[in-house]
């Protein structure tokens, strides 16, 4: 058997400030093996990020009983553009110091009330002393160091606007945009602490590519791993909603089916590594700070 995983859990995240269900809320799509080892899809639509964390924890506890290995994908960046940690004067590994910082600073209440705009404003102050590089917020959250619109382009000497993965994905939004259509920055601010919490409570969990290396993975590489956490970009797969079905649900199902099919064909393993000819410096930046989008 060449496949790497038994189950595929895909998460469409939301940074909503109050409980929400339906379109543009959190969807967890799970493609899991039944007693006959056939894949079956099920979806959950938790109203809050706390409920989503609890749902993921319950799923993993269920999979543990069978000794399964599970791929969990989140549709937000798990890293920031190269140089961000240095601009913030963080010590230690760039990706890990960012995860630690956000886990400490983001206050996310059980009812979804959160301080993401204030944390972004603080990071802007530390990086540039002004309203850069983060931008986008409702009028009530505008601060001297966070504006509702982009204040200037990225220039030489600034942190980059895009990660390498976003440039490769074509159409992925920059992590600095926090609000309105297509933004992913707030999802990263509220989501990374959840990924860190999931990772920290399990000795058999790893975050790709930071803890596995940016390379093709084998079953031997994952021998001690039961949960692999990765970044996904559901829009890279065409999803057709059924009648009355919200787009988010169709997307988590389609991307789960996509990775499961690749895995069944023995082709998913290579997706965890770089394209041929990628420069060593780029690979190092992906492994150490930026992360990558699985399948791009």
GUMI-673257 format. One record per residue (C-alpha): x, y, z; residue in three letters. Coordinates in steps of 0.001 Angstrom, whole numbers, plus 500000, padded with zeros to 6 digits. Layout:
N
XYZALA ...
//
This chain:
296
500000500000500000UNK 501639503228498849UNK 499239505815500218UNK 500436508067503025UNK 497139508866504787UNK 493945507186505944UNK 491879510372506312UNK 491846513848504753UNK 490453516748506790UNK 490173520103504988UNK 489347523285506886UNK 487872526450505384UNK 488668528998508107UNK 486967532238509141UNK 488103535195511233UNK 484504536302511927UNK 484104538375515105UNK 480837536667516114UNK 479379533148515763UNK 478430532321512174UNK 477284529379510064UNK 476492528940506386UNK 478402530756503649UNK 481709532395504607UNK 481973530620507953UNK 484115527701509124UNK 483653524420507261UNK 485441521185508128UNK 485279518603505363UNK 486400515091506306UNK 487063512246503897UNK 487455509258506198UNK 487628505493505775UNK 484682503446506965UNK 484795499875508317UNK 485197498592504754UNK 488061501066504187UNK 485958502989501666UNK 486236506773501754UNK 483156508602503003UNK 482705512379503151UNK 481153514274506039UNK 481068517985506830UNK 480766520120509941UNK 479981523838510156UNK 481037524919513674UNK 479879528469514535UNK 483066529518516346UNK 486805528891516209UNK 486645527261519647UNK 483937524885518400UNK 486114524160515336UNK 489111523325517532UNK 486926521031519665UNK 485528519346516533UNK 489032518723515158UNK 490205517351518510UNK 487214514987518633UNK 487861513791515069UNK 491497513042515858UNK 490553511174519042UNK 488251509034516911UNK 490998508355514359UNK 493440507496517159UNK 491316504480518090UNK 492107503018514666UNK 495750504096514572UNK 495051506233511504UNK 497292508823509898UNK 495503512044508944UNK 496292514980506696UNK 494725518245507926UNK 494719521178505519UNK 493981524798506476UNK 493144527428503876UNK 495390530159505277UNK 499160530756505306UNK 501144529080508072UNK 504122531394507500UNK 504938534996506569UNK 507122536421503779UNK 510863536015504234UNK 512299538666506547UNK 509144539266508602UNK 510506537643511770UNK 513759539605511396UNK 511791542854510930UNK 509970542054514185UNK 513343541284515810UNK 512277537787516814UNK 514831535246518041UNK 514945531580517082UNK 513490529830514032UNK 511455532374512035UNK 508279530305511602UNK 508239529059515203UNK 508845532500516701UNK 505928533880514655UNK 503633531047515801UNK 504664531641519401UNK 504112535402519126UNK 500623535055517629UNK 499599532358520135UNK 500576534773522920UNK 499145538020521488UNK 495901536964519756UNK 493012536953522211UNK 490159534946520713UNK 487108534510522939UNK 484679531549522802UNK 482120533811521064UNK 484668534718518303UNK 485339538247519629UNK 489041538847518941UNK 491785541467518834UNK 493288540659515427UNK 493256544259514166UNK 494991545520517307UNK 497678542835516972UNK 498199543722513301UNK 498507547406514263UNK 501115546491516878UNK 503070544432514319UNK 502941547372511884UNK 504379549631514581UNK 507194547161515243UNK 507949546632511537UNK 507587550126510076UNK 506457552556512764UNK 503382553286510621UNK 500364551659508917UNK 502448549157506902UNK 502576546307505831UNK 499192545142507253UNK 496116546968505954UNK 492341546618505817UNK 489851546958508673UNK 486367548313509462UNK 486222552085510178UNK 485873551491513932UNK 489212549613514007UNK 491270552236512161UNK 494366553257514139UNK 497426555382513420UNK 499244552141512598UNK 496397550383510747UNK 494377551909507930UNK 491337550633506048UNK 493133550877502690UNK 496646550081501522UNK 498826553114502243UNK 501801552459499936UNK 503395549810497743UNK 506150547509498965UNK 509565548837498010UNK 513223547774498284UNK 514089547159501919UNK 510486546375502886UNK 509218542915503780UNK 507937541356500515UNK 504268541724499632UNK 503952538050498665UNK 505392534754499761UNK 506894532573497056UNK 503889530226497311UNK 501422533047496599UNK 503350534063493495UNK 503320530431492333UNK 499601529994493100UNK 498587532997490961UNK 495605534764492471UNK 496314534067496140UNK 495931537213498248UNK 498873538691500181UNK 498881537884503877UNK 498965541617504720UNK 495376542211503569UNK 493106541760506586UNK 489608542688505485UNK 487020542487502655UNK 486754540051499757UNK 489684537750499117UNK 491563538683502283UNK 493434535938504095UNK 495473537929506633UNK 492907537773509425UNK 492467534037508894UNK 496212533573509414UNK 496252535754512547UNK 493389533798514149UNK 494224530417512603UNK 497942530013513303UNK 497371529925517098UNK 494869527076516553UNK 497358525142514415UNK 500032525666517085UNK 497636524444519796UNK 496775521320517790UNK 500469520689517179UNK 501521521308520779UNK 499024518891522309UNK 500337515980520232UNK 503812514488520096UNK 502817512695516867UNK 501807515860514951UNK 504020517832512558UNK 503600521051510590UNK 504644520816506940UNK 507089521941505614UNK 508645523474508730UNK 509048520232510674UNK 509298517733507826UNK 511497519578505364UNK 510324520815501978UNK 510782517534500127UNK 508858514556498893UNK 507667512470501843UNK 507584508689502185UNK 505744506407504593UNK 509064505953506409UNK 509384509731506827UNK 505967509706508502UNK 506525506598510634UNK 506282508587513892UNK 503655511001512551UNK 499904510506512948UNK 498826514054512050UNK 500321516249509354UNK 499173519885509331UNK 499500521739506026UNK 498398524852504157UNK 495922524415501295UNK 494385526649498617UNK 490941525181497808UNK 490481527452494766UNK 493132525467492891UNK 490540522686492403UNK 487256523227490581UNK 484338522687492971UNK 480732522365491812UNK 478211522899494626UNK 475141520649494662UNK 471723522330494618UNK 471339524392497786UNK 474918523715498887UNK 477237526558499877UNK 480440527006497896UNK 482663526563500977UNK 481325523056501594UNK 481811522081497939UNK 485373523395498069UNK 486462521429501152UNK 484954518286499633UNK 486643518840496265UNK 490085519528497734UNK 489812516515500079UNK 488883514291497130UNK 491744515776495099UNK 494402514907497693UNK 492876511484498362UNK 492976510653494638UNK 496610511779494386UNK 497466509683497436UNK 495698506603496067UNK 497680506982492840UNK 500970507297494747UNK 501409510898493582UNK 500746512866496764UNK 504172512142498262UNK 505953514275495656UNK 503598517214496326UNK 505337517813499647UNK 508542518770497832UNK 509630521621495528UNK 509353521856491781UNK 512431520682489898UNK 515095523327489639UNK 513923525434492593UNK 516904527334494029UNK 518358526209497357UNK 517836529700498830UNK 514135529539497944UNK 513781526063499452UNK 515467527293502654UNK 513089530295502896UNK 510077527996502440UNK 511303525579505128UNK 512349528189507647UNK 509777530979507409UNK 507332531161504524UNK 505792527702504280UNK 504134526491501083UNK 500705525619499697UNK 500280521861499287UNK 499842520922495633UNK 501029524246494175UNK 
//
